[in-house]
Amino acid sequence: MKQNDDDRDEGAERLREQKWNWGHGPGWHGHRMLMRAQFGQRGWLRPAILKLLQEKPMNGMEIINRFSEASRGWWRPSPGSVYPLLETLESEGMIKKRNDGRYETTKKYASEFGPIGEVDEMITNMEGTVSYFEDMAKSDKAKFSTYKKRIEKLADRLSGL
């Protein structure tokens, strides 16, 4: 049975409302890039595929099937979207194709998006949040003051690192 656009939109909406569990048990939230991914949004497939390949090598069919399993059959990426993306990622040096036909992430990917890259991105996000708090403190002192103690505790914890 072929799904129409309304069915896909409804299925994607249901997935957005639920926590997306990749088979890692309750409460697993996965990589932050993957958590930003939402079905139907442009550009989310790339980081999601990279996350899967970071976990274990897979071929294109296995990747497609993994998405179908994760969405409980509501969404299955087309080979026309997965395979060209795999070729692009390979040409960028982010992944490589093994002799068994499975793809795996490379050292280049690990160096750009590994633990050091993750920490750098987290700090950048924190800097942006602090800028937001500074603006909030200037424009809405009453609202900001309700969070002042919690922010001070966070500042103490960060100072202790």
C-alpha positions in Angstrom: 0.0 0.0 0.0 1.5 3.3 -1.1 1.3 6.1 1.5 0.0 9.5 0.3 1.5 12.8 1.5 -1.2 13.2 4.2 -0.3 9.8 5.7 3.4 10.7 5.8 2.7 14.0 7.4 0.5 12.4 10.0 3.1 9.8 10.7 5.9 12.3 11.0 3.8 14.4 13.4 3.2 11.4 15.6 6.9 10.8 15.7 7.6 14.4 16.7 5.3 14.0 19.6 7.0 10.8 20.9 10.6 10.3 22.0 12.4 8.7 19.2 13.9 5.5 20.7 16.7 4.0 18.6 16.5 0.7 20.5 18.8 1.8 23.3 16.2 1.5 26.1 13.9 4.0 27.7 15.2 7.5 28.1 18.0 7.2 25.5 18.2 10.4 23.7 21.0 9.8 21.3 23.3 12.2 19.8 22.3 15.9 20.0 22.3 16.2 16.2 19.9 13.3 16.0 17.6 14.9 18.6 17.4 18.0 16.5 16.3 15.8 13.6 12.6 15.7 12.8 11.0 13.8 10.0 10.1 16.0 7.1 12.6 18.7 7.9 15.2 19.5 5.3 18.8 18.6 6.1 18.2 16.2 9.0 19.0 13.0 7.2 22.8 13.7 6.9 23.5 13.9 10.7 21.1 11.0 11.3 23.0 8.8 8.9 26.3 9.8 10.3 25.1 9.0 13.8 24.0 5.5 12.7 27.3 4.9 11.0 29.2 6.1 14.1 27.4 3.3 16.0 28.2 0.6 13.6 29.0 0.1 9.9 26.0 -0.3 7.6 25.2 -0.5 4.0 22.5 1.7 2.4 19.7 -1.0 2.7 20.5 -1.4 6.4 20.3 2.3 7.0 16.9 2.5 5.2 15.6 -0.4 7.2 16.9 1.2 10.5 14.9 4.3 9.8 11.8 2.3 9.0 12.2 0.3 12.3 12.8 3.4 14.3 9.7 5.0 12.9 7.7 1.8 13.4 7.0 1.7 9.7 5.7 5.2 9.4 8.6 6.5 7.4 11.2 4.9 5.1 13.7 7.0 3.3 13.9 6.3 -0.4 17.1 4.9 -1.9 17.1 8.0 -4.1 17.8 10.1 -1.0 20.1 7.7 1.0 22.5 6.5 -1.7 23.4 9.9 -3.2 23.9 11.2 0.3 26.2 8.3 1.1 28.2 9.1 -2.1 28.5 12.8 -1.0 29.6 11.9 2.5 32.2 9.5 1.0 33.5 12.2 -1.4 33.8 14.6 1.5 35.9 12.1 3.4 33.4 11.8 6.2 32.7 8.1 5.6 34.4 5.3 3.7 33.0 2.2 2.0 34.5 -1.0 3.3 35.2 -4.1 1.3 32.0 -5.7 2.6 29.9 -2.8 1.1 29.2 -1.2 4.5 30.0 2.4 5.2 31.8 3.6 8.4 32.8 7.0 9.7 36.4 8.1 9.1 39.0 9.8 11.3 38.1 13.1 9.5 34.6 12.8 10.8 35.8 11.9 14.3 38.1 14.8 14.4 35.5 17.3 13.2 32.5 15.9 15.2 34.0 13.7 17.9 34.2 14.5 21.6 36.3 17.7 21.1 33.9 19.0 18.5 31.0 18.2 20.7 32.5 20.1 23.7 33.2 23.1 21.4 29.6 23.1 20.2 28.3 22.8 23.7 30.3 25.8 24.9 29.2 27.8 21.9 25.6 27.0 22.8 26.2 28.0 26.4 27.7 31.3 25.3 24.6 32.0 23.2 22.4 31.1 26.2 24.4 33.5 28.4 23.8 36.3 25.9 20.1 35.5 26.0 20.1 35.7 29.8 22.0 39.0 29.7 19.3 40.4 27.4 16.6 39.0 29.6 18.1 40.5 32.7 18.1 43.9 31.0 14.6 43.8 29.6 12.6 41.7 32.0 14.3 41.8 35.4 11.3 40.3 37.3 11.2 37.2 35.1 15.0 36.8 35.2 15.2 37.2 39.0 13.1 34.0 39.6 16.0 32.0 38.0 18.9 33.9 39.6 19.6 31.3 42.3 19.7 28.4 39.8 22.0 30.3 37.5 24.3 31.1 40.4 24.5 27.3 41.2 25.3 26.5 37.6 28.0 29.2 37.6 29.5 27.6 40.8 29.5 24.2 39.2 31.2 25.5 36.0 33.8 27.3 38.1 34.6 24.0 39.9 35.5 22.3 36.6 
